[in-house]
Amino acid sequence: MILLEKRIGRTRDSVIWIDAVSKRVYRRVVAGMQWPGPRPGFAVIVGEEEDEDPFLHENHIHVINEADGVNIPGRDALGFMRRLSELRGLYGIESIYGNPNIKSMQSMLSHFNETLPDKGRNGLHIESAPLIDDKRCFDFCVQIVRKRLVEGRKTLHLGKESSLPGILAAAGEVMGAKAEDYPAIAALGYAVGALDSWKPLKGPLPDRQATHYDMFSYQGRA
């Protein structure tokens, strides 16, 4: 398990996360999650390096941890929420991206937050991933992940112990599929897509800025 130390950044109103083992410094650490459904849920924690790659002109993103619903006792939504809540606290995550509009999960999440010792004040809050209301959202997730895994321009690093390389390799061609059928790819795409779509502005939190380009205009798919 990778543990991070959260510190004040270069300015008093910024925050960084430091991996004491790899010495990496992250300017943002976020999560992406796909609810349990036809398949067990999946959550992924990713960190975006503080400094931009001077050759690729992008910030490298690393998978820090993941939670596969297959390994959660009962494989149910409540157990998944507990694990996600643990990860949020463990890494000091400020944003969890997914689909907050699934009605069957809204009431369950509200009840889960109310059962917490602080009555939900420090509970789980799922933010809308980019294009979450667009029928092409999952295709965007696939494209954004593939774009960052292109040989020679790789800026997404899945890690030696991650199950994601095997999942991606086994998935094959998934364009046009649904997020609930490939929860790991959706969760990863939600997190990476949010980092790509909403760049951090001045301030302690990653303020969102309007995205004026076509997210589906990426070239050079893997």
C-alpha positions as CSV (number, residue, x, y, z in Angstrom):
1,M,0.0,0.0,0.0
2,I,1.3,3.4,-1.0
3,L,0.9,6.0,1.8
4,L,1.1,9.7,1.1
5,E,1.9,12.7,3.3
6,K,-0.2,15.8,2.8
7,R,1.5,19.1,3.2
8,I,1.2,22.8,2.4
9,G,2.5,23.4,-1.1
10,R,4.7,26.1,-2.5
11,T,2.2,28.8,-1.5
12,R,0.2,28.9,1.7
13,D,-3.1,28.3,-0.2
14,S,-1.9,25.2,-2.0
15,V,-1.7,21.5,-1.0
16,I,0.6,18.7,-2.2
17,W,0.8,15.0,-1.5
18,I,4.3,13.4,-1.1
19,D,5.1,9.7,-1.7
20,A,8.0,9.2,0.7
21,V,9.2,6.0,-1.1
22,S,9.2,7.2,-4.7
23,K,9.7,10.8,-3.8
24,R,7.0,11.8,-6.2
25,V,5.1,15.0,-5.4
26,Y,1.5,15.2,-6.5
27,R,-0.5,18.4,-7.0
28,R,-3.8,16.6,-7.0
29,V,-5.0,13.3,-5.7
30,V,-8.5,12.2,-6.7
31,A,-10.7,9.1,-7.0
32,G,-12.9,7.7,-9.7
33,M,-15.6,5.1,-9.0
34,Q,-18.2,3.0,-10.7
35,W,-21.1,1.7,-8.6
36,P,-21.7,-2.0,-8.2
37,G,-24.3,-3.2,-10.7
38,P,-24.3,-6.2,-13.1
39,R,-20.6,-6.4,-12.0
40,P,-18.9,-5.5,-8.7
41,G,-18.0,-1.9,-8.3
42,F,-14.5,-0.5,-8.8
43,A,-12.7,2.5,-7.4
44,V,-9.2,3.9,-8.3
45,I,-7.1,6.5,-6.6
46,V,-4.8,8.5,-8.9
47,G,-2.2,11.2,-8.3
48,E,-1.1,13.9,-10.8
49,E,2.5,14.9,-10.5
50,E,3.2,18.5,-9.5
51,D,5.6,19.3,-12.3
52,E,4.8,19.1,-16.0
53,D,6.9,16.8,-18.2
54,P,9.1,19.2,-20.2
55,F,9.1,17.0,-23.3
56,L,5.5,15.8,-23.4
57,H,4.0,19.0,-21.9
58,E,1.7,17.0,-19.6
59,N,1.7,16.0,-16.0
60,H,2.2,12.3,-15.4
61,I,-0.6,10.5,-13.6
62,H,0.0,7.5,-11.4
63,V,-2.4,4.9,-10.0
64,I,-1.9,4.9,-6.2
65,N,-4.5,2.4,-5.0
66,E,-7.6,0.7,-6.2
67,A,-10.6,-1.1,-4.7
68,D,-12.1,-4.0,-6.7
69,G,-15.6,-4.9,-5.5
70,V,-14.8,-8.5,-6.2
71,N,-12.5,-8.5,-3.1
72,I,-15.0,-6.7,-0.8
73,P,-17.0,-9.1,1.5
74,G,-20.5,-9.5,0.2
75,R,-19.7,-7.6,-2.9
76,D,-22.5,-5.2,-2.1
77,A,-22.9,-1.4,-2.4
78,L,-22.7,-0.8,1.3
79,G,-19.4,-2.6,1.6
80,F,-18.1,-0.7,-1.4
81,M,-19.1,2.6,0.2
82,R,-17.2,1.7,3.4
83,R,-14.1,0.8,1.5
84,L,-14.3,4.0,-0.6
85,S,-14.8,6.1,2.6
86,E,-11.7,4.5,4.1
87,L,-9.6,5.3,1.0
88,R,-10.9,8.9,1.0
89,G,-9.8,9.4,4.5
90,L,-6.5,7.5,4.1
91,Y,-5.3,9.6,1.2
92,G,-7.0,12.9,2.0
93,I,-8.9,12.8,-1.3
94,E,-10.7,16.0,-2.1
95,S,-12.8,14.8,-5.1
96,I,-14.4,11.5,-6.0
97,Y,-15.7,11.3,-9.6
98,G,-18.5,9.0,-10.8
99,N,-22.2,9.1,-11.6
100,P,-24.1,10.6,-8.7
101,N,-27.4,10.4,-10.5
102,I,-28.2,6.7,-10.1
103,K,-31.4,6.8,-8.0
104,S,-30.9,3.3,-6.5
105,M,-27.6,4.5,-5.0
106,Q,-28.7,8.0,-3.9
107,S,-30.8,6.9,-0.9
108,M,-28.3,4.2,0.1
109,L,-25.5,6.8,0.1
110,S,-27.5,9.3,2.1
111,H,-28.3,6.6,4.6
112,F,-24.6,5.5,4.8
113,N,-23.5,9.1,5.5
114,E,-26.1,9.5,8.2
115,T,-24.7,6.4,10.0
116,L,-21.3,8.0,10.3
117,P,-20.2,9.3,13.7
118,D,-20.4,12.9,12.5
119,K,-23.8,12.4,10.9
120,G,-22.6,12.7,7.4
121,R,-20.6,16.0,7.7
122,N,-17.5,14.1,6.6
123,G,-19.3,11.6,4.5
124,L,-19.0,10.5,0.9
125,H,-19.8,12.9,-1.8
126,I,-19.7,11.8,-5.5
127,E,-19.0,14.5,-8.0
128,S,-20.2,14.2,-11.6
129,A,-17.4,13.0,-13.9
130,P,-16.9,14.8,-17.3
131,L,-19.8,14.1,-19.7
132,I,-21.5,11.9,-17.2
133,D,-24.9,12.8,-18.7
134,D,-23.8,12.2,-22.3
135,K,-24.4,8.8,-23.9
136,R,-20.8,8.9,-25.1
137,C,-19.3,9.2,-21.6
138,F,-17.8,5.7,-21.5
139,D,-16.3,6.2,-25.0
140,F,-14.6,9.3,-23.6
141,C,-13.3,7.3,-20.7
142,V,-11.8,4.8,-23.1
143,Q,-10.2,7.5,-25.3
144,I,-8.7,9.5,-22.5
145,V,-7.1,6.4,-21.0
146,R,-5.8,5.2,-24.4
147,K,-4.4,8.6,-25.2
148,R,-2.3,8.6,-22.1
149,L,-1.0,5.0,-22.7
150,V,0.3,5.6,-26.2
151,E,3.8,4.2,-26.5
152,G,6.4,6.9,-26.6
153,R,4.0,9.5,-25.0
154,K,2.9,7.5,-22.0
155,T,1.8,9.7,-19.1
156,L,-0.5,7.3,-17.3
157,H,1.3,4.7,-15.1
158,L,-0.8,1.9,-13.7
159,G,1.7,0.4,-11.3
160,K,3.2,-3.1,-10.9
161,E,0.6,-4.4,-8.5
162,S,-2.4,-3.0,-10.2
163,S,-5.0,-5.2,-11.7
164,L,-5.8,-2.6,-14.4
165,P,-3.2,-3.7,-17.0
166,G,-4.7,-7.1,-17.1
167,I,-8.3,-5.7,-17.2
168,L,-7.5,-3.4,-20.1
169,A,-5.7,-6.1,-22.0
170,A,-8.5,-8.5,-21.6
171,A,-11.2,-6.0,-22.5
172,G,-10.4,-5.7,-26.2
173,E,-12.5,-3.3,-28.2
174,V,-14.9,-1.7,-25.8
175,M,-16.0,1.5,-27.7
176,G,-19.8,1.7,-27.6
177,A,-20.0,-0.4,-24.4
178,K,-21.6,0.7,-21.1
179,A,-19.8,1.8,-18.0
180,E,-21.5,-0.8,-15.8
181,D,-20.1,-3.6,-18.0
182,Y,-16.5,-2.4,-17.5
183,P,-16.4,-0.7,-14.0
184,A,-12.6,-0.6,-13.8
185,I,-12.2,1.2,-17.1
186,A,-15.0,3.6,-16.2
187,A,-13.6,4.4,-12.8
188,L,-10.1,5.1,-14.2
189,G,-11.6,7.1,-17.1
190,Y,-13.6,9.2,-14.7
191,A,-10.6,10.2,-12.6
192,V,-8.2,10.8,-15.4
193,G,-10.8,12.6,-17.5
194,A,-11.5,14.9,-14.6
195,L,-7.9,15.8,-14.2
196,D,-7.6,16.4,-17.9
197,S,-10.8,18.4,-18.2
198,W,-10.6,20.6,-15.1
199,K,-7.1,22.2,-14.6
200,P,-6.3,23.5,-11.2
201,L,-6.4,27.3,-10.8
202,K,-5.0,29.3,-7.9
203,G,-6.4,28.1,-4.6
204,P,-6.3,25.0,-2.3
205,L,-8.9,23.1,-4.3
206,P,-9.0,22.2,-8.0
207,D,-11.5,24.9,-9.1
208,R,-13.3,23.9,-12.3
209,Q,-12.9,26.0,-15.4
210,A,-15.1,25.8,-18.5
211,T,-14.0,23.3,-21.1
212,H,-14.4,24.8,-24.6
213,Y,-12.9,22.0,-26.7
214,D,-14.4,18.8,-28.1
215,M,-13.4,16.0,-25.8
216,F,-13.9,13.5,-28.6
217,S,-11.4,15.1,-31.0
218,Y,-8.4,13.1,-29.8
219,Q,-6.2,11.7,-32.4
220,G,-3.8,8.8,-32.4
221,R,-5.9,6.2,-30.5
222,A,-3.9,3.2,-29.3
